[in-house]
Amino acid sequence: MTAADFRTLEQGQAPAAQPAAAQRTPLGLLRALFSRPASAAGTVIFLLFLTLALLGPLLAPYGANEQIAADARQPPSAAHPFGTDTLGRDVFSRVLLGARDILSLAGFGTLLAVLSGTSLGLLSGYLGGWFDELLMRFFDSLLAMPALLLALMLLGAAGPSRGSILIVIVIVYTPIVARVVRSVVLSVKSRGFVEAARMQGESLGAILFLEILPSVLPALAVEAALRFSYAIFLVASLGFLGVGVQPPNPDWGLMVKEARSSVAQVPWAMYFPAGAIAVLVVGVNLMADGIRRAWTEG
């Protein structure tokens, strides 16, 4: 009997059936997300922003830093749907073009954090001993500081740049992902299918990624979606504080910072990028809750 047979027997299923198998495919997961109004709304919001990020340069009527002095401080109109800022830049175009920056930084940073956190969590939970103790205590020291404070300290040492922001996201969120993965590994590594794989002489990598990882995926999928939403907010917060993406890039957080001093004259220059941040974060969180329900409830 193979390790896969042991896993099937422990799940109480026939070998041909897998728990919530239909929902573990991209199409099945998408159907599950659209089966509930809240998760459907969140998924639509995320897909809309993703589409805008991809097509932004084609849809934006003006350049990100194109200044039209005659149209400065104009309220929303047909020519400028989101109005213009104090420099005569079209806010609608800047919000569109800024979507690519924030989604690419947050998305790629989250992907790297999930990959590193998953690998370290699998290894730590399975090996245990001194390696697990040292790694978890190191992660505890990182988690003892608020994410934004830790990010500011790291950027203060590395300097503001896109590469630094990616490194910050990885360092801030890897410990959280690793602890989630480790907690699942601790409950799985003593089960029969893992013991069978070990007795069959499978390599450490095969045991971790072929035998244990499938049991981690439900919790990991939800955690990845949540980290992505927090990464979006972190990137925007760093831009607002002036240590993230630097001018003249159309970063949403930076746009809010630049418009804050003139909010009484051109409130739309601040409210539209701030609203984009809020809507995107809420949408991703609703989608994450839908992913959790799809994986856990089947």
N, C-alpha and C positions, 0 to 999 in steps of 0.2 A: 504493500500500500504506500502510495506516494504522499508527500507533504500536502499536495493539493487535495487528495482524498480525505486526509485527516481534517483539513480546514472545512471541507464540505460537510463531513459528519458532525463536527462541532457546531456548525451553524444550523444543524437539523434540517438540511435541505437535500434534495436529490442532486446527484452530480450534474445533471443538466440545467439545474436552476440556480440562479445566483440572487442574493437579496437585492431587490430594487435594481436589477441589472439594466432595465430599460432606462432608468433615470441616471445611470452612470455613463451614458454616452452623451456627447454634446447635444444631439437632437432631443434625446429624452429629458435631459436637464432643462433645456429651453422650454419644452412642453410643460414640465412641472412648474417652472417659474411663471408661465403665463396662465396657470390654472388658478392662481389666487390674485385678486385685484391689487394688493399692496406690492407683492413681488413683481407683478406684471408692470405696474407703474414704474418701479425702480429700474427694471430691466430696460424699459422703453427710454427712460431718462438717460441711462448709461449709454445705450446704443446711439441715441441722438447726439450726445456729446462726443462719442467716439467718431461718428460720421462727420460732425463739424470739425473735429481735429484733423481728420484725414483730408477733407475737402475745403478746409478753411481758406487756403490761398486762392482757390478758384471762386469761392463765394464772397470773399471780402471785397467790398466796392473800392476800398482805399488801402494804401499801404499802412503798415503798423505805425510808422513814424512820419507819415505824410501830413504836413502841416498846411492848413488852409486858413491863413490869417483872417480873411474876410468872414469866415464862418466860426470863429472862436466863440465859445460859451453859448452855442446855439442849443436850445432845448430839443428833445426828440421831435423828428419831423419825417416826412417822406424821404428827403435827401439824406438824413442822418437818423436812422431809427432809434438809436440810443443817445442821440445828441452828440455834442463835441466837448472836448475839455478846454482848459484855459489856453492851450497852445494851438487850438484849431484841429486837433487830431480826432478822427472819427472813432467814437467809443465802441460802436458795433463792430467795426473791423478789428479793433484791438482785442475785444473779447473773443471774437472768432479765432484770431491768430494765436491768442494766448492759450486756447484750449489744448493745442498740440504740445506746448511746452509743459504744462502742468500734468497732462496725462502721460506724456512720455517719461518725464522725470519720476513721477510717482509710480507709474507702472513698472518701469525697468528697475527702479530701486526696490520695489516690493518683490519683484521676481527674484532678484539676487538675494534678498533677505530670506525669502521662502526656501530657495535652494540651499543656502548655507545653513539656515535654521533646521531644515529637515534632515540634512546630512549629519549635523552635529547632534541633533536630538535622537536620531536613530542609533548612532554610535554610542552616545552617552547612556541611553536607557538600556541598551543591550549589553554593553561591556560592564557597566557598573563600576564598583571599586573606587580606587583613588582617582581615576580619570573622570568619572562621573562627579565625584565630590569636588574636585578642583574646578571643573568647568562650570558646575552649577553655582558654586560660591562666587566665581568671577562674574557670571551672568547676574547673580543677585546684587552685586555691587553696582552693575550698570543700571539695573531696574530700580535701585534705591533712589535714583535721581529722576525727576520728571523728564519726559521725552524732549520737551522743548528746551529745557535747561541743558541737558546733555548735548543736544544739537548745537546750541549756541557755543558751548565750550569747545566742541570739536571744530566748528567753523572758525572760531576765534584762533585756533591753532593752525588750521589748514588754509584759511582764507576763503572768501566767497567765490565759488565757481560751480559750474554744472557737475564736474567730477566730484567736487567736495560734497555737494548735496547728495549725490548718489551714495557716496561712502557713508555719509551721516545716516541716511535711511537704512542702509544695511546694518550698521552698528547698532542703531536704536531698536530695530525690530527683529533682528536675528535672535536675541535672547528670548523674546516672547514666543516666537514660533518654535524655537528649540524646546522650551519647557512644555508647550502643548503637545508636541510630538513625543517627547520623552514620557509624559504621563500615560499616553496610549501604549507606548512600547512596554512599559513596566507591567501593564495588565495583559499584554499579549505574549511576551517572550517565553512564558512558562507553559503555554498551551501546547497541545499535542502536535499540531502541524509544524511548529517551530522545532520541537524536539525531534520529530521525524526527519526534518531537513538537516539538522545537526548530525544525526546518526548516519544519514546517507552521505555525509562528507561534503556537503555543499560549502562553498566558500563564504567568507564573511559578507562580501558584497551581495551574493545571491540571497543569503538569508535576510539581510536587511532590506534590500530593494525589491526582491521578488516575493518573499514570504510575508514580511512584516509590514512593508509599506502599504499594500492594499487595505489593511485594517486601519491605517492612519489617515487615509485619504478623506473620509467624511469630515473629520475634525480639521484636517489641513485645508480643505477647500473653503470652509467657513472662515477659518483664521486668515487665510490669504485675502479673501474679500474684505474682511474687516481691516486688515493692515493696509490694504490699498486705500480705503476711505480715510484712514488716519494719515497716510502718507500724503494724500491730496491736501488735507488740512495743514500738515506740517510744512509742505512746500510753500503754500500760500502764506502761512504765518511767518516763515523766514523771509519771504519777499516783503511782507509788510514791515518787518523789523529792519529791513535794509541789509540783511546778511545773506540773502538768497540770490536769486537771479538778479543781475544788475541792469540798470538803465542802459539803453532805451528799450530793452525787451518788453513786450506786452504781457508781463507776468501779472496775474490777477491780484495777488497780494500787493505787489508793487504799485499797481494802478490804484488800489484803495489808499495806500500810503500817500501817493502823490496828490490824490484828490481830496484828502482829508482837510488840508489847509484852506481849501476853497469850497467846502461843502455848502456853505450858505448861498454861494452864487451859482454853482453848477453841481447840485446834489446828484444828478443822474450819472456824473462821471465816477462817483463812488458807489452808488447803489447797484448799478448793473453788474460790475465785476464782483461785488460782494454777494449779490443774489446768485450769480453763476456758481460761486464757491458753495453756497448753502444748498442750492438745488442739486448739484452734482454729488455732494457728500451725502445728503439725504437719500438720493437715488441709489447710490452704491450700498448704503446701509440696508435699504429695503431689499435690494437684490441679494445681499449677503444673508439676510434672514430667510429669503426664499430658498437659497442654496442649502441652508441648514435644514429646513423642513423637508426638502426633496431628498436629502441624503439620509436623514434620521427616521423620517416617517414612511419613506418608500411610497 
